[in-house]
Amino acid sequence: MKYITINNRKVPFEDEKNLLSVIRKAGIDLPTFCYHSELSTYGACRMCVVEDDRGRVFASCSETPRDGMVIYTNTPKLQHHRKLILELLLASHCRDCTTCRENGVCTLQKLARQLGVDDVRFQNTKEQLPKDTSSNCIVIDPNKCILCGDCVRTCEEIQGVGVLNFAHRGSNMRVTPAFGKPMSETDCVGCGQCRVVCPTGAITIKSNVHAVWDLVYDKTKRVVVQIAPAVRVAIGDKFGIP
Amino acid sequence: MQRIDSREMLNELRHQSKQVVENSRCRILICAGTGCLAGGSGEIYDKMCELIAACPDVEVHFGPEIAHGDGPMEVKKSGCHGFCEMGPLMRIEPMGILYTKVSVDDCEEIFESTIKKGELISRLLYKQNGVEYQKQEEIPFYKKQTRLVLENCGHIDAEHIDDALAHDGYQALAKALHEMTPEEVVEQIYESNLRGRGGGGFQTGYKWKQVARQPEKIRYVVCNGDEGDPGAFMDRSIMEGDPHKMIEGMAIAAYAVGAQEGYIYVRAEYPLAINRLKKAIADAMECGLLGDNIMGTDFSFKLHINRGAGAFVCGEGSALTASIEGNRGMPRVKPPRTVEQGLFDKPTVLNNVETYANVPMIVLKGAEWFKGIGPENSPGTKAFALTGSVKNTGLIEVPMGTTLREVIFDIGGGIKNDGEFKAVQIGGPSGGCLMTPHLDINLDFDSLKKMGAMIGSGGLVVMDTNTCMVEVARFFMNFTQNESCGKCVPCREGTKRMLEILERIVAGKGELADLDLLEELAETITETALCGLGKSAALPVMSTLKLFRDEYIEHVVDKKCKSHTCTAMRNYIINPDLCKGCSKCARNCPVSAITGQIKEPFTIDQAKCIKCGACQGNCAFGAIYVE
């Protein structure tokens, strides 16, 4: 049996594809934004950093587990790095939480609270972009996107549609359909899987509740109910079922 | 051109090409590197061709002791001679005369006096400390260098393969193919301890060994010519000046690791390098030095050129291969490493231009010879692009382990306008600064790493006391921020915030707490960024903050910039003793910040002043100074 010493505890492992899986199997909740076991490893959020016995810091999602490794997952140095990374993400993120659809279930919000980020020292100087509400089912708010790329990889690797990708570089980078087209003009099939993986409120399912209420009370209309895939996704989403 | 199908034939062609060179009555080599071309060397070339075409049978006089043949006279476009400060350059062989700062108007005189009568034109010769230098090799700038990789740059016509063949081009490939097994070639490069010249300093032979041992049989050889550091032009000069040397190096690498295809990734900003490489590859294909069954052996190697769109991050290995594949140029997580799964997920040897250019010499002369140059752990020479406030800017090559003092003061000729040396930025945006106490450290991979700097690809930006180090840090941070790919959070968001803080400081709005915040951000970026470029993005700030902390403090506490570089902190003052009250400054002030009575000293309202400097430039009495 092969072992890794995690936080002074000997943890056995077999053929886990990365160190992060071993850590999580040991019951340690290491936060991530961009890691999903069924997607390719992207390695961008850097939240899953760990420290080894020589003080070397590296991301556990992209490290092959080796027998005899000694690592720590929550040293003061790591806590500090994670907190600063979160602060940097929050600084460029729309913080109108009260009106956000994901308020209360947002991973960014949850981790910020959990890791104690209670002060953001930087102004949000990012250019504020309009929401893309053109699609019948998906709403994209680029100002809430943390560029973890989960939606991009899900759309490409799982669904095989490949509607979303990255454009521009550096702090101007954004997730968008090709050539900046609105979602309504893409091949999006409205499966909603991008919403399932999105850790923030950047991708949400379009709400038609108010329009429906109006129609329900419209005496001249007869209302027929059909459950769309998006509804199933929304329910599945709440229970964590993809 | 005939197809070379054996080693004997290569030797025969070398002999013929050598004869042509030796028999030529006179060879005029005009530097056609990017710098000299911008200075007008293209017109000089045309003019000289015209003059010689008009009287092709002119007798050449170089004095009786200079041997020259009776063949035709030749005018050639050479690659970069390196002495860019003095360009456009013209070298006249067989005499070895170097004329500097040549213009089209000088051409006729050169032809009439120097070529026809053998008289030297004093004004075009290089002078230093009152001494006039006739020959290129005697000029201190060249004399103190060891030019091995750049040996042929400036001495051969980069656009004709014959010239390369006359200078032993493809001899190393012939030796490898006919005398050595691939394993022996790998072993020789491994033995020579050649380290990657692109920045990391990783052992080349070890990389080759790893690729050679992969189970996958389709392998690639890739050359990184995406030299993106501001102020660096070593690789460009090699590609422009001696493209065959690098191509030969790649072919040897392909033979050693069993690859049949190679890619050269060159930035599109290097159009001349791309054209010369294209020509060189086409020529080599035609001669059978690339393509199928090279020199009659069963080794085949095809080479492609891939133009990069100019993203700095594409110099990072995995971003570069992604870019060749047609994907977005972003580094990916490792493992798998490039040697295991690189280009098109196949084992890939990825080295930079200068590294490949070193390979033919090692194969020809042996690992022991190579190890005899420079220190044991970083053998060989290194090309540096010397720029900034130094007298002789240009491209130089010195053995590893040469001290900074020798490079800046002996080769570089010291500081421009006899100013005082302040610092040197080494390694571009991933490197650090070194000061006067560091002048005697050796330039090699390990010594520099210990000092918190790195050799990088070899850019050396020399700075005098008129340079503001905070502004230098801001400049590099601006570069890194613009060039960040945007993938990982620390680099994308962290460098943005560091840049904002630095911009605040140079605008005179910084606070002491900002320095701590800079250090905090730098530490997290360095430890957590995804790729090598991200990890080193904060180095210029960290190193200036360590070495020039007093300058930062001066900016945030006293709101002063000693070197008057930071515009926002300049105060333009009129000296009442010198002001004659002519009102010219007031009339030229775009914001009407200057008032006064005619024939009385004028004053500047600091609240209104936008620090444009128009008043100072217009004052005829030198009455306006900057505080």
Interface residues (C-beta under 8 A of the other chain):
Chain A: T41 Y42 G43 A44 C45 R46 V49 V57 A59 C61 S62 T64 K77 H80 H81 L84 I85 L88 L89 A91 S92 R121 F122 T125 I146 L147 G149 N165 F166 H168 R169 G170 S171 N172 M173
Chain B: A311 V313 R328 M330 R332 V333 K334 P335 Q481 N482 E483 S484 C485 G486 K487 C488 V489 P490 R492 E493 G494 T495 K496 R497 E500 L517 E520 L521 T524 E527 T528 A529 L530
